[in-house]
Amino acid sequence: MVRAGVFTRLGRLAVAKPKVVLGAAAVFFVLAGLAGGSVARHLSTGGLDDTGSQATRAAAILNRVFHQGSPDVALLVRARHGTVDDPAVAAAGTALTSELAAQPGVEQATSYWSLARVPPLRSKDGTTALVFGRVPGNQNHQNDVLKTLSPRFGRTTQLLEVRVTGFAEVFRQVTSQVQDDLKKAELIAVPLSMILLLFVFRGFVASALPLAVGGLAVVGTMFILRAVAATTEVSIFALNLTTGMGLGLGIDYSLLLVSRYREEVARTGTRDEAVIRTVETAGRTVAFSALTVAASLTALLVFPLVFLRSFAYAGIPVVLVAAVGAIVVLPAILVVLGPRVDALSVNRRPLPPVGEGFWHRVATVVMRRPVPIATVVIVVLVVLGTPFLHVHFGFPDDRVLPSSAAVSTAGQELRQDFPSSDAFPIWVVAPSSGSPTSRTGDIDRYAAALSQLQGVGRVDAFTGSYVRGNRVIRLASYASGFAARDATYLTVVPSVEPYSTQGEDVVHHVRALAAPFPVQVGGRTAALIDNKAAAFGRMPLAGGIIVLVSFVVLFALFGSVIVPVKAFLLNLLSLSATFGAMVWIFQDGHLSGILHFTPTGTIDLSTPILMFCVAFGLSMDYEVFLLSRVKEEYDRTGDNAASIALGLERSGRIITAAALLLAAVFLAFATSGVAFIKLFGVGLALAIAMDATIVRGALAPAFMRVAGDLNWWAPAPLRRLHDRFGAAELPTEPEPAPAVGDGRPLSSADRQLVAAERHEH
């Protein structure tokens, strides 16, 4: 744990050698920018699946033994005149299939025409048919192939109109859209933050400081991500968190330090002394706040999905670099600038004296009526959280893109006009079935039984294609692809929406059906089921890590067991309300017109887990901001109600301003053209705003008012542990101390004695 004197020494370092500190920071910034500027090219666009799941094992066997897999690209081929069975159209469709199969990176291609015109590959009105292609390799490789292939095949000829869709093409466009949206979000967030900072600081120079710290955090983290990506897979979507949290926390931490610095300058009149005192108090708060945020993000490392782990790879360093920038670099800037930090001021007003202003009035109301206020806030949060009770999780598909996108219109037509979901088959792989030619009876009976399951449209196997228990066709050339020396596989094509409760039921039924040989069941719907099991199975461990590490950090900082428990319960209450609102907005689609997205009746599986860890950490961030000031006043006066009121009065303005700025950064992601990025941005903005206002401004102080001196209680053994190893640190220049009976101010030794006596009681 952080020992006494660390922050005093850091403050003195900034005062004694500010140019050395700034020179080192500048060198780091330049080198990190050069090394990390190209990080996006080294990140992955995949990582959405559990690498140890049954679905992943089935896909690996299917690829290794049969060189097969789910179709990565689908062509919707519409006859401009007549039907797809007209001779000229059929000849053009067959040629198109051969052309796709010949493309570099495409391993195989099949179509309505190459498979003897099987009805499921033709639309209900007969004007459109499907061509499927497989592009083996990881998502990055598929992106590279489709970047050339998609424009070439999205075309209109005299006979055919061709549109490109499919899983790989959708995610190629999602990746491209996210990269464009990230640039757009930065163009919105930075100027908006500057305007808001100018409003908060009332000065151009002071307003630029948080953006400098945020920029250092973003560039430094990109350098670290580049190093991490050299050793393991990192999702490109983690860059969104890097930008959002880098700017946001850089602003948050800088706002706290600069505000405290101005307060200390006004109190002491000595800028060097004010810098040291600021690092001792606000710097200490920032350090422990960063530890709590980083601890929450650490929990993402336990999940088997690369997508989620990547946000820990990005989030932990961005928090720590932002904290170092605020605690070490920013004080050095303040020393170099001196009085120029307030240059170019705009209508700057001094802070209201203690006992006046908006936050004083809020604190007064909360202290007078804590129980009614807490009751009302809890009822509101519970009501907001109720929609989460009917949450449904799913995978993102083409509908995460704008409805005007060509791939989205093609996907919608695929769902509406075709009787089965050939683009999302369920694979039943039997790697040790024995020779298929000697097991034709078993395969025939098993395939017929599979085709009779509810929600199954068709089953393709070595013995033929089956519908409702009957074999409808067998092409020897096509069936041979289902056989290896001692292995076989079957393709189950669902007749229901793949990413739905009915689609998941089909997979469960397939896995439950007795097979004549050992099988592995895979496919995109199976992967969704396995990912849910992996994510929810690891949630208790992730939650335990968050609770344990947050408890240790908060106990080390405040020496109380009540404070961490109260913080955890309030965070859960606040986050449940946020998740309820997200279900109401994004799953149920109540604001889809305003936010411009297509509701699917589901929420992306990974986003709520990510939001929980990030929002929990940020909630702890503001908890530390508030409690640090309250504890500082309580240690000085010993008056619980007065310290809560004064702590809220002094920190409320900073917390709400910081939350407004951070929420604005994340809200910029609401302009994204990808629905789950909108969900992430809007959800975090709402969580931050809700937590910093009604929770931290009303509910937390009300709870502390009711708890009284019990707020700072700990059992005697833990109290002794904290006294010995905790993070208590006496400032070098405390505020005027309370007087003893004869009117003489308490000395440093007297204060230590009073603190020890209070701890004993």
Helices and strands as residue ranges (DSSP letters): H 6-16, H 18-36, G 39-42, H 54-66, E 73-79, H 87-101, E 108-111, G 119-121, E 128-134, H 139-153, E 160-165, H 167-201, H 204-229, H 238-268, H 271-278, I 279-283, H 284-298, G 299-302, H 306-324, I 325-329, H 330-337, G 338-342, H 358-368, H 370-385, G 386-390, E 393-394, G 398-400, H 406-417, E 426-430, G 436-438, H 440-451, E 456-461, E 464-467, E 470-473, H 476-479, G 480-482, E 488-494, H 501-512, E 520-522, H 524-558, H 562-582, I 583-587, H 592-595, E 603-604, H 606-637, H 640-667, G 668-671, H 675-690, I 691-699, H 700-707, G 708-712, H 716-725, H 748-760
